[in-house]
């Protein structure tokens, strides 16, 4: 048997519990309610993003043009200012937005906008700069060697190695006949580049091998073409010293050489734009070692 007092208390407790539960349900339903879409506010946000995009693109384009046609002609070679100055302008993006774009749109920008604007500016500047300093609009890349230096296959050579500008020749005899080869590569016209090559031994010049345009080195071009095989080959069996059909190979007969260190000094020059000259210089070392006897 349950007395009346206990029943009334149990009923009151259940009512309070249901009341609290119903309130929680209302709060949960209220928190799940989707806020109404406001077309006007969304339109203003899209306008703000569009203004920011075009401002940043215009800035990147202007900086690229300024660096190419105003600053670069005053220099003779690549300088840090060519990339440091444009990158420093990233910190001015928020200020430029507030100065140029009206407050009703610029006040909507947050950190996400500055992040996207920074990347868009950098990529725009890089793309414009790349187009303006490469052919056909300009040329700032000097001619270079396609694959370093190499020697023609010859009797007495056990092995060769090309590492960090040093060409090592291992012999199984006292001397070796060396035909030195290289190939000139350029993104416009390798034949018009000027090539200066000299052979040095013990700090003294042994011989000047070339001094003139590549196209003038007809005898040395013929010597390169006459070589049947080179020491350094890729996986396909092609010589590493020349990479493409547009590269121009040149070679010299250095005569009979014995163990020791020889230097090959190379200078390639071409007329550039906007710089007067694009210059590439290297000094390579040929190390001849006798590792065995025949």
HUZI-V782874 format. One line per field, one symbol per residue. ss: DSSP state (H for helix, E for strand, C for the rest). phi: phi as a letter, one per 20 degrees, with the letter a starting at -180 (. if undefined). Layout:
# HUZI-V782874
ss = ???
phi = ???
This chain:
# HUZI-V782874
ss = CCCHHHHHHHHHHHHHHHHHHHHHHHHHHHHCCCCCCCHHHHHHHHHHHHHHHHHHHHHHHHHHHHHHHHHHHHCCCCCCHHHHHHHHHHHHHHHHHHHHCCHHHHCCCCHHHHHHHHHHHHHHHHHHHHHHCCCCCCECCCCEEEEEEEEECCCCEEEEEEECCEEEEEECCCEEEEEEEEEEECCCCHHHCEEEEEEEECCEEEEEEEEEEHHHCHHHHHHHHHCCCECCECCCCCECCCCCCCCEEEEEEEEEEECEEEEEEEEEEEECECCCEEEEEEEEEEEEEECCCC
phi = .dfffffffffffffffffffffffffffffefffffdgfffffffffffffffffffffffffffffddeffeddagcfffdffffffgfeggfffffeegffdffefcfffffffffffffffffffffedcgeeabdeffbefbmcbcfgbfoeeacbcblndddddddbfcbeddecbcecbecbffefeccccdcblmdfeaeebarfffeefffffffffffbdfecefenefffcdcfffdecbceenecdgqdcddeccccbfdbeffcdcccbcdddddcedadf
